[in-house]
């Protein structure tokens, strides 16, 4: 009876270990890594777009609040004006 019990326990542990290793192998497969990297890159791009939109909105709000019209000068011409 003891031998049958340990045989069943061994089989169960073996099946569990094999299924866990298969899942790990799928996660670490090149396709999965590329997919994860693509998702991360898309999320970073989306975040950057949102930040730029927010910056533009805030700049417009500040210009309106200060009564400054949209400046057409570039940074280089602004630096020359202050010299």
C-alpha positions in Angstrom: 0.0 0.0 0.0 2.9 2.3 0.8 4.5 1.7 -2.6 1.2 2.5 -4.4 0.9 5.8 -2.5 4.4 6.9 -3.3 4.0 5.9 -6.9 0.9 8.1 -7.2 2.7 11.0 -5.4 5.6 10.7 -7.7 3.4 10.7 -10.8 1.5 13.7 -9.6 4.7 15.6 -8.8 6.1 14.6 -12.2 3.0 15.8 -14.1 3.0 19.1 -12.1 6.7 19.7 -12.8 6.3 19.0 -16.6 3.3 21.4 -16.9 5.1 24.1 -15.0 8.2 23.7 -17.2 6.1 23.9 -20.4 4.5 27.1 -19.3 8.0 28.6 -18.5 9.3 27.5 -21.9 6.3 29.2 -23.6 6.9 32.4 -21.6 10.6 32.5 -22.4 10.2 31.6 -26.1 11.5 34.3 -28.5 8.0 34.9 -29.9 6.6 35.6 -26.5 9.5 37.9 -25.6 9.1 39.8 -28.8 5.3 40.2 -28.1 6.0 41.4 -24.6 8.6 43.9 -25.9 6.2 45.2 -28.6 3.5 45.7 -26.0 5.9 47.6 -23.8 7.0 49.8 -26.7 3.4 50.6 -27.6 2.7 51.5 -24.0 5.7 53.8 -23.8 4.8 55.5 -27.1 1.2 56.0 -25.8 2.5 57.5 -22.6 4.8 59.8 -24.5 2.0 61.0 -26.7 -0.2 61.7 -23.7 2.6 63.7 -22.1 3.2 65.8 -25.2 -0.6 66.5 -25.5 -0.7 67.6 -21.9 2.3 69.8 -22.3 0.8 71.5 -25.3 -2.5 72.1 -23.5 -0.8 73.5 -20.4 1.4 75.7 -22.6 -1.7 77.1 -24.3 -3.4 77.7 -20.9 -0.3 79.5 -19.6 0.0 81.7 -22.7 -3.7 82.6 -22.4 -3.4 83.4 -18.7 -0.4 85.6 -19.3 -1.8 87.2 -22.4 1.1 86.0 -24.6 0.3 85.4 -28.2 1.7 82.3 -29.9 5.3 83.1 -30.4 6.7 82.3 -33.8 10.3 82.8 -32.7 12.5 79.8 -32.3 14.8 79.2 -29.4 17.8 80.5 -31.2 16.2 83.9 -32.1 14.9 84.2 -28.5 18.4 83.7 -27.2 19.7 86.5 -29.5 17.0 88.9 -28.2 18.2 88.5 -24.6 21.9 89.1 -25.3 
